[in-house]
Amino acid sequence: MEHLELFFKSIFVDNMVFATFLGMCSYLAVSKKVSTAVGLGAAVIFVLTVTVPINWLLDQYILQEGALTWLGAEFADYDLSFLSFILFIATIATMVQLVEIVVERFSPALYNSLGIFLPLIAVNCAILGGSLFMQSREIESFGLALNYGFSSGIGWFLAILAIAAIREKIRYSNVPAPLRGLGITFIITGLMAIGFMSFGGMLTGGDEGAKKEETSAQVEEIEVEEDTETAQAVVSENKE
């Protein structure tokens, strides 16, 4: 249940584009065609799926305070958290370089259409944001980190795929001249973000209902205890 909740929350509620507006550079620049958006979205999914769990391991066994205890008791006081950015970016750059080599080898047309934005995944704030969110939210296990990286990539992929499909359609629409290009794209992105905000009720609504049920149960227990105490007091008075 925890994995399922994290999966849907990362895609719809905490979407990288619509909730935190990360990765907007490539989101706006590479969303003119659906085919190009699909290629970049798949690359982002792969990079996030690989780098987030790897960075989780780095955080758990190297970076956190006391994480080096597996090397010996004398390393228990070491805190290397100040190296988080360097190690996270090094991991991301390595995976992006691998993706670039594979795409150039097997799909030269996609490689040419993505242009400079494929290597720029290494400095895409959505990719680094995935690892930093994983660290700040204290994700507990490697499996959850893998789930979070994959689902965050899916969320970014759906965002760029949706805006690319819309931009292909509005190309034939009568958009007012001042709004053509990035203007109408920003407006549509804002409207989509508002729509994605409604998914927050999918998770919070159930929690609030459970809390209300728990509160009512506690009230009933208190009332039963009070009735029991009152009855015992009456019985003791009658005995006297």
Rosetta silent file (secondary structure, phi, psi, omega in degrees, C-alpha in Angstrom):
SEQUENCE: MEHLELFFKSIFVDNMVFATFLGMCSYLAVSKKVSTAVGLGAAVIFVLTVTVPINWLLDQYILQEGALTWLGAEFADYDLSFLSFILFIATIATMVQLVEIVVERFSPALYNSLGIFLPLIAVNCAILGGSLFMQSREIESFGLALNYGFSSGIGWFLAILAIAAIREKIRYSNVPAPLRGLGITFIITGLMAIGFMSFGGMLTGGDEGAKKEETSAQVEEIEVEEDTETAQAVVSENKE
SCORE:     score description
SCORE:     0.000 S_00000001
   1 L     0.000  -37.212  179.880    0.000    0.000    0.000 S_00000001
   2 H   -65.162  -40.348  178.824    2.880    2.363    0.784 S_00000001
   3 H   -66.210  -41.485 -178.995    4.439    1.763   -2.638 S_00000001
   4 H   -65.812  -42.148  179.257    1.116    2.337   -4.409 S_00000001
   5 H   -64.147  -43.254  178.356    0.454    5.564   -2.505 S_00000001
   6 H   -64.141  -37.404 -179.201    3.959    6.876   -3.242 S_00000001
   7 H   -62.026  -52.806 -177.376    3.567    5.955   -6.928 S_00000001
   8 H   -71.561  -34.006  179.534    0.337    7.883   -7.482 S_00000001
   9 H   -66.567  -39.722 -179.753    1.368   10.761   -5.235 S_00000001
  10 H   -68.445  -31.814 -178.704    4.626   11.288   -7.150 S_00000001
  11 H   -79.770  -48.548 -169.410    2.828   11.284  -10.500 S_00000001
  12 H  -101.840  -44.922 -173.869   -0.263   13.358   -9.778 S_00000001
  13 H   -82.895  -48.680 -178.268    0.051   15.214   -6.460 S_00000001
  14 L  -105.503   40.463 -179.356    3.795   16.021   -6.372 S_00000001
  15 L   -57.095  133.694 -175.737    4.302   16.193  -10.133 S_00000001
  16 L   -58.019  -37.250 -176.850    7.735   17.654  -10.910 S_00000001
  17 L   -86.062  -51.484 -170.325    6.357   20.118  -13.467 S_00000001
  18 L   -84.285  -20.815  179.839    2.909   21.046  -12.190 S_00000001
  19 L   -99.456  -40.787 -176.421    3.575   20.999   -8.424 S_00000001
  20 L  -116.829   -6.222  177.660    7.168   22.249   -8.135 S_00000001
  21 L    54.951   45.324  175.623    7.777   23.625  -11.680 S_00000001
  22 L   -98.896  146.848  179.199   11.113   21.823  -12.035 S_00000001
  23 L    75.680   27.462 -175.893   12.610   21.002  -15.416 S_00000001
  24 H   -71.958  -25.348 -177.304   10.756   23.810  -17.176 S_00000001
  25 H   -61.389  -58.617  179.935   13.610   24.616  -19.592 S_00000001
  26 H   -70.823  -28.727  177.489   13.503   21.344  -21.509 S_00000001
  27 H   -59.761  -41.665 -179.000    9.756   21.062  -20.862 S_00000001
  28 H   -81.818  -35.229 -172.621    9.149   24.226  -22.889 S_00000001
  29 H   -81.834  -30.173 -173.243   11.888   23.777  -25.491 S_00000001
  30 L  -109.444   17.643 -177.335   11.377   20.129  -26.463 S_00000001
  31 L  -107.272   25.348  178.712    7.571   19.984  -26.355 S_00000001
  32 L   -82.962  -25.699  178.623    6.869   21.192  -29.896 S_00000001
  33 L  -129.693  142.347 -179.273    6.530   17.649  -31.248 S_00000001
  34 H   -65.601  -40.683 -177.718    5.130   14.550  -29.537 S_00000001
  35 H   -61.051  -43.000  178.580    7.856   12.275  -30.948 S_00000001
  36 H   -67.752  -40.361  179.311   10.622   14.439  -29.497 S_00000001
  37 H   -63.072  -38.697  178.648    8.792   14.776  -26.171 S_00000001
  38 H   -63.466  -43.204 -179.964    8.439   10.994  -25.918 S_00000001
  39 H   -62.513  -47.811  179.643   12.173   10.510  -26.487 S_00000001
  40 H   -67.668  -39.022  178.461   13.225   13.043  -23.890 S_00000001
  41 H   -61.539  -41.440  177.607   10.564   11.835  -21.437 S_00000001
  42 H   -63.957  -39.143  178.096   11.822    8.254  -21.726 S_00000001
  43 H   -64.327  -40.506  179.027   15.386    9.461  -21.104 S_00000001
  44 H   -65.198  -41.643  177.683   14.263   11.373  -18.001 S_00000001
  45 H   -58.479  -46.580 -179.035   12.413    8.295  -16.685 S_00000001
  46 H   -62.313  -47.285 -176.813   15.545    6.174  -17.102 S_00000001
  47 H   -64.147  -44.191  178.871   17.863    8.710  -15.482 S_00000001
  48 H   -65.648  -39.887 -178.420   15.545    9.311  -12.497 S_00000001
  49 H   -64.292  -33.450 -178.130   14.901    5.578  -12.022 S_00000001
  50 H   -87.144  -44.231 -171.768   18.618    4.849  -11.875 S_00000001
  51 H   -75.072  -36.440 -177.888   20.015    7.909  -10.100 S_00000001
  52 H   -62.599  -49.599  177.313   17.514    8.259   -7.234 S_00000001
  53 H   -66.132  -34.706  177.121   18.122    4.758   -5.744 S_00000001
  54 H   -63.844  -44.286  178.432   21.888    5.055   -6.333 S_00000001
  55 H   -67.997  -27.696  174.052   21.924    8.404   -4.559 S_00000001
  56 H   -63.444  -42.635  177.611   19.807    6.850   -1.782 S_00000001
  57 H   -63.330  -42.805  177.644   22.580    4.302   -1.232 S_00000001
  58 H   -61.301  -41.277 -178.838   25.180    7.074   -1.221 S_00000001
  59 H   -67.303  -41.390 -175.548   23.124    9.042    1.281 S_00000001
  60 H   -74.226  -36.503 -170.675   22.510    6.086    3.590 S_00000001
  61 H  -111.704   -1.806  179.477   26.009    4.585    3.614 S_00000001
  62 H  -134.019  -47.778 -165.998   28.324    7.554    2.966 S_00000001
  63 H   -85.817  -39.270 -175.320   26.788   11.007    3.345 S_00000001
  64 L   -65.867  157.522  176.480   24.604   10.982    6.462 S_00000001
  65 L   -65.025  125.352 -178.276   26.020   11.615    9.903 S_00000001
  66 L    81.995    5.391 -177.663   27.172    8.277   11.282 S_00000001
  67 H   -71.285  -18.924 -176.693   26.649    6.539    7.925 S_00000001
  68 H   -90.347   15.286  179.808   30.271    5.349    7.847 S_00000001
  69 H   -62.818  -22.931  178.440   29.917    3.134   10.910 S_00000001
  70 H   -67.313  -15.012  175.886   30.125    0.115    8.610 S_00000001
  71 H   -86.839  -17.140 -178.677   33.823    1.022    8.171 S_00000001
  72 L   145.662  161.016 -176.716   34.430    0.950   11.907 S_00000001
  73 H   -65.127  -27.164 -178.078   33.519    2.647   15.184 S_00000001
  74 H   -70.902  -13.548  179.290   36.124    5.369   14.646 S_00000001
  75 H   -98.857    7.589 -173.932   34.126    6.669   11.638 S_00000001
  76 L   -66.421  -28.031 -176.144   30.843    7.011   13.548 S_00000001
  77 L   -90.922    1.353 -177.756   31.205   10.783   14.046 S_00000001
  78 L   -76.250  138.021  177.450   31.893   11.605   10.401 S_00000001
  79 L  -131.294  107.182 -177.288   29.301   13.743    8.582 S_00000001
  80 L  -107.053   24.228 -177.370   29.807   14.059    4.809 S_00000001
  81 H   -63.598  -21.291  179.267   26.423   15.574    4.000 S_00000001
  82 H   -69.005  -11.678  178.373   28.170   18.665    2.582 S_00000001
  83 H   -93.831    6.664 -174.522   29.244   16.460   -0.356 S_00000001
  84 H   -58.028  -50.370 -176.858   25.638   15.641   -1.335 S_00000001
  85 H   -60.382  -43.248 -176.904   25.438   17.996   -4.297 S_00000001
  86 H   -63.954  -48.895 -177.523   28.799   16.899   -5.717 S_00000001
  87 H   -69.615  -39.359  179.021   28.115   13.165   -5.496 S_00000001
  88 H   -62.173  -46.527 -179.061   24.508   13.453   -6.661 S_00000001
  89 H   -66.968  -35.624  177.007   25.478   15.483   -9.732 S_00000001
  90 H   -62.821  -42.433  177.131   28.365   13.103  -10.507 S_00000001
  91 H   -63.088  -45.321 -179.009   25.949   10.163  -10.484 S_00000001
  92 H   -63.452  -44.692 -179.195   23.450   12.030  -12.665 S_00000001
  93 H   -61.980  -37.795  177.932   26.131   13.120  -15.165 S_00000001
  94 H   -63.140  -46.417 -179.553   27.350    9.531  -15.499 S_00000001
  95 H   -66.847  -37.722  178.851   23.864    8.209  -16.256 S_00000001
  96 H   -65.448  -39.395  177.851   23.137   11.048  -18.708 S_00000001
  97 H   -62.773  -38.943  177.617   26.356   10.314  -20.569 S_00000001
  98 H   -64.277  -44.584  178.030   25.271    6.678  -20.852 S_00000001
  99 H   -61.099  -42.804 -179.000   21.850    7.712  -22.182 S_00000001
 100 H   -61.774  -41.671  179.247   23.449   10.064  -24.702 S_00000001
 101 H   -64.109  -44.602 -178.306   25.710    7.316  -26.032 S_00000001
 102 H   -65.530  -45.529 -179.059   22.822    4.850  -26.376 S_00000001
 103 H   -64.328  -41.811  179.265   20.479    7.349  -28.089 S_00000001
 104 H   -64.947  -32.710 -178.414   23.186    8.480  -30.512 S_00000001
 105 H   -76.523  -42.553 -171.620   23.981    4.863  -31.363 S_00000001
 106 H  -102.421  -19.068 -179.520   20.450    3.516  -31.862 S_00000001
 107 L  -143.210   76.425 -179.146   18.396    6.611  -32.818 S_00000001
 108 H   -60.495  -33.642 -179.822   20.451    9.301  -34.573 S_00000001
 109 H   -64.593  -45.177  177.469   17.296   11.135  -35.684 S_00000001
 110 H   -64.949  -38.323  179.365   16.059   11.477  -32.100 S_00000001
 111 H   -61.509  -41.626  179.735   19.563   12.467  -30.986 S_00000001
 112 H   -71.015  -35.621 -178.765   19.648   15.276  -33.544 S_00000001
 113 H   -71.920  -33.681  178.205   16.118   16.471  -32.704 S_00000001
 114 H   -73.348  -32.247  175.943   16.864   16.634  -28.977 S_00000001
 115 H    60.011 -134.947 -175.142   20.059   18.573  -29.660 S_00000001
 116 H   -70.834  -16.145 -174.496   21.694   20.207  -26.666 S_00000001
 117 H   -75.910  -16.936  175.167   18.814   19.340  -24.335 S_00000001
 118 L   -69.995  -53.484  175.329   19.835   15.679  -24.072 S_00000001
 119 H   -65.751  -23.520  179.570   23.206   16.348  -22.380 S_00000001
 120 H   -72.157   -5.780  173.354   21.539   19.153  -20.443 S_00000001
 121 H   -58.252  -29.296 -179.000   19.548   16.498  -18.541 S_00000001
 122 H   -60.867  -30.040  178.953   22.627   16.395  -16.310 S_00000001
 123 H  -111.506   17.110  175.959   21.798   19.898  -15.045 S_00000001
 124 L   -70.086  123.235 -175.611   18.027   19.504  -15.282 S_00000001
 125 H   -65.420  -21.758  177.026   16.692   20.658  -11.913 S_00000001
 126 H   -68.192  -36.567 -179.736   13.978   17.957  -12.043 S_00000001
 127 H   -69.113  -49.510  177.300   16.644   15.235  -12.027 S_00000001
 128 H   -66.016  -36.117  178.454   18.603   16.732   -9.141 S_00000001
 129 H   -60.548  -36.489  178.093   15.330   17.630   -7.415 S_00000001
 130 H   -59.051  -44.172 -179.956   14.325   13.954   -7.387 S_00000001
 131 H   -71.000  -38.714 -179.714   17.436   13.019   -5.401 S_00000001
 132 H   -70.331  -37.552  175.497   17.173   16.017   -3.073 S_00000001
 133 H   -64.870  -40.396  176.797   13.474   15.357   -2.394 S_00000001
 134 H   -57.699  -40.961 -178.796   14.343   11.732   -1.690 S_00000001
 135 H   -71.391  -45.713 -176.196   16.902   12.930    0.851 S_00000001
 136 H   -70.552  -32.204 -179.767   14.731   15.602    2.501 S_00000001
 137 L   -85.433   -1.132  174.392   11.658   13.350    2.745 S_00000001
 138 L    54.046   54.671  176.260   13.778   10.615    4.352 S_00000001
 139 L   -61.930  133.427 -162.437   12.576    7.776    2.142 S_00000001
 140 L   -83.879  -30.350 -172.541   13.096    4.679    4.222 S_00000001
 141 L  -133.893  163.860  178.471   14.105    1.880    1.845 S_00000001
 142 H   -63.861  -38.642  179.162   15.860    1.219   -1.441 S_00000001
 143 H   -63.174  -41.501  177.546   12.616   -0.097   -2.936 S_00000001
 144 H   -66.837  -36.362  177.725   10.745    3.095   -2.076 S_00000001
 145 H   -65.607  -41.362  176.402   13.594    5.164   -3.547 S_00000001
 146 H   -62.713  -43.578  177.704   13.407    3.149   -6.768 S_00000001
 147 H   -61.216  -44.503 -177.865    9.630    3.599   -6.820 S_00000001
 148 H   -64.584  -42.939  179.081    9.955    7.345   -6.202 S_00000001
 149 H   -63.319  -44.489 -179.284   12.497    7.818   -8.985 S_00000001
 150 H   -66.682  -46.545 -177.698   10.445    5.860  -11.516 S_00000001
 151 H   -68.511  -34.566  175.666    7.109    7.478  -10.628 S_00000001
 152 H   -64.870  -38.587  175.679    8.619   10.988  -10.636 S_00000001
 153 H   -64.834  -39.881  176.730    9.961   10.278  -14.110 S_00000001
 154 H   -61.430  -42.309  179.037    6.531    9.068  -15.214 S_00000001
 155 H   -61.675  -43.730  178.300    5.000   12.294  -13.905 S_00000001
 156 H   -66.434  -39.052  178.567    7.480   14.448  -15.845 S_00000001
 157 H   -61.784  -45.522  179.512    6.956   12.295  -18.942 S_00000001
 158 H   -63.541  -37.091 -179.767    3.164   12.711  -18.782 S_00000001
 159 H   -64.550  -48.821 -177.348    3.546   16.473  -18.357 S_00000001
 160 H   -72.611  -30.907  177.038    5.762   16.983  -21.411 S_00000001
 161 H   -67.781  -41.699 -179.589    3.718   14.506  -23.466 S_00000001
 162 H   -64.627  -45.977 -177.888    0.472   16.325  -22.644 S_00000001
 163 H   -69.551  -32.173  177.585    1.818   19.786  -23.473 S_00000001
 164 H   -66.665  -41.959  178.949    3.415   18.500  -26.698 S_00000001
 165 H   -64.390  -39.987  179.683    0.104   17.007  -27.856 S_00000001
 166 H   -67.870  -41.229 -178.671   -1.712   20.263  -27.055 S_00000001
 167 H   -66.784  -31.427  175.702    0.924   22.409  -28.801 S_00000001
 168 H   -67.226  -34.133  179.998    0.630   20.310  -31.945 S_00000001
 169 H   -76.164  -43.671 -175.625   -3.121   20.938  -31.984 S_00000001
 170 H   -73.523   -7.206  174.791   -3.076   24.655  -31.198 S_00000001
 171 L   -61.462  -28.236 -179.673   -0.664   25.162  -34.072 S_00000001
 172 L  -100.915    9.322 -179.217   -3.743   25.104  -36.289 S_00000001
 173 L   -96.860  161.853 -179.398   -5.850   27.212  -33.926 S_00000001
 174 L   -90.366   76.100  179.956   -6.533   30.920  -34.130 S_00000001
 175 L   -83.432  135.319  176.939   -4.465   32.008  -31.131 S_00000001
 176 L   -54.448  141.833 -173.863   -4.201   35.791  -30.606 S_00000001
 177 H   -54.225  -43.748 -178.781   -0.880   37.099  -31.877 S_00000001
 178 H   -64.727  -19.318 -175.711    0.471   38.332  -28.498 S_00000001
 179 H  -101.546   -2.728 -177.544   -0.089   34.866  -26.976 S_00000001
 180 L   -67.149  147.344  179.756    1.422   32.712  -29.697 S_00000001
 181 L    86.745 -128.472 -175.897    4.401   30.564  -28.769 S_00000001
 182 H   -69.650  -25.235 -178.654    5.469   30.510  -25.136 S_00000001
 183 H   -60.108  -54.612 -179.428    2.632   32.787  -24.016 S_00000001
 184 H   -68.501  -29.135  178.291   -0.167   30.312  -24.668 S_00000001
 185 H   -65.708  -41.693  177.602    2.107   27.473  -23.492 S_00000001
 186 H   -65.205  -39.465  179.857    2.526   29.097  -20.075 S_00000001
 187 H   -64.205  -44.805  179.390   -1.214   29.677  -19.802 S_00000001
 188 H   -64.369  -40.319  178.588   -1.984   26.044  -20.647 S_00000001
 189 H   -61.039  -42.438  177.812    0.672   24.852  -18.206 S_00000001
 190 H   -62.444  -41.544  178.759   -0.906   26.928  -15.437 S_00000001
 191 H   -65.854  -39.564  177.895   -4.359   25.510  -16.198 S_00000001
 192 H   -66.130  -37.183  177.999   -2.986   21.965  -16.203 S_00000001
 193 H   -63.459  -40.598  176.757   -1.260   22.620  -12.875 S_00000001
 194 H   -61.906  -41.031  178.042   -4.587   23.751  -11.398 S_00000001
 195 H   -62.900  -40.351 -178.999   -6.172   20.559  -12.713 S_00000001
 196 H   -69.739  -23.819  177.762   -3.449   18.406  -11.148 S_00000001
 197 H   -62.608  -27.494 -179.068   -4.010   20.122   -7.797 S_00000001
 198 H   -67.767  -20.072  179.036   -7.385   18.393   -7.627 S_00000001
 199 H   -70.371  -14.349  179.652   -5.623   15.022   -7.367 S_00000001
 200 H   -59.913  -30.199  179.109   -4.498   15.987   -3.861 S_00000001
 201 H   -69.046  -17.472  178.996   -7.892   14.942   -2.533 S_00000001
 202 H   -61.783  -33.052 -176.407   -7.255   11.371   -3.708 S_00000001
 203 H  -104.756  -41.811 -176.631   -4.872   10.850   -0.786 S_00000001
 204 H   -71.568  -31.165 -178.841   -5.741   13.472    1.807 S_00000001
 205 H   -61.683  -42.379  178.594   -9.461   12.711    1.755 S_00000001
 206 H   -65.690  -38.480  179.555   -8.929    9.159    2.923 S_00000001
 207 H   -64.423  -42.278 -179.802   -6.576   10.282    5.672 S_00000001
 208 H   -65.456  -38.213  177.956   -9.065   12.839    6.976 S_00000001
 209 H   -64.447  -40.941  179.264  -11.836   10.242    6.995 S_00000001
 210 H   -65.277  -39.531  178.899   -9.655    7.813    8.911 S_00000001
 211 H   -64.658  -40.403  178.018   -8.758   10.513   11.435 S_00000001
 212 H   -62.616  -42.090  178.852  -12.445   11.377   11.948 S_00000001
 213 H   -64.070  -41.410  179.611  -13.284    7.712   12.529 S_00000001
 214 H   -64.559  -40.939  179.454  -10.413    7.377   14.988 S_00000001
 215 H   -64.426  -43.530  179.171  -11.517   10.514   16.849 S_00000001
 216 H   -64.219  -36.951  178.138  -15.123    9.346   17.082 S_00000001
 217 H   -64.720  -40.708  178.421  -13.966    5.960   18.367 S_00000001
 218 H   -64.797  -39.172  178.135  -11.904    7.671   21.062 S_00000001
 219 H   -62.981  -42.995  178.991  -14.897    9.805   22.082 S_00000001
 220 H   -62.195  -40.543  179.065  -17.070    6.696   22.378 S_00000001
 221 H   -62.927  -41.751  179.246  -14.434    4.992   24.566 S_00000001
 222 H   -63.246  -42.424  179.515  -14.308    8.034   26.861 S_00000001
 223 H   -63.468  -40.511  178.955  -18.111    8.091   27.134 S_00000001
 224 H   -64.243  -42.506  179.274  -18.193    4.371   27.975 S_00000001
 225 H   -62.542  -41.675  179.349  -15.519    4.846   30.650 S_00000001
 226 H   -64.350  -42.209  178.062  -17.459    7.773   32.154 S_00000001
 227 H   -62.244  -39.963  179.884  -20.693    5.735   32.209 S_00000001
 228 H   -64.646  -44.171  178.299  -18.854    2.857   33.884 S_00000001
 229 H   -62.604  -40.141  178.906  -17.395    5.131   36.552 S_00000001
 230 H   -63.456  -43.138 -179.773  -20.830    6.684   37.192 S_00000001
 231 H   -63.954  -41.247  179.381  -22.447    3.248   37.569 S_00000001
 232 H   -64.425  -37.263  178.934  -19.754    2.119   39.975 S_00000001
 233 H   -65.619  -39.551  179.195  -20.244    5.263   42.072 S_00000001
 234 H   -64.426  -44.126 -179.590  -24.018    4.652   42.253 S_00000001
 235 H   -62.415  -43.322 -179.379  -23.494    1.039   43.302 S_00000001
 236 H   -65.242  -35.677  177.745  -21.041    2.026   46.023 S_00000001
 237 H   -66.510  -40.526  179.600  -23.507    4.655   47.350 S_00000001
 238 H   -65.754  -35.413  178.929  -26.318    2.118   47.513 S_00000001
 239 H   -66.347  -37.712  179.035  -24.104   -0.295   49.436 S_00000001
 240 L   -67.309    0.000    0.000  -23.354    2.396   52.001 S_00000001
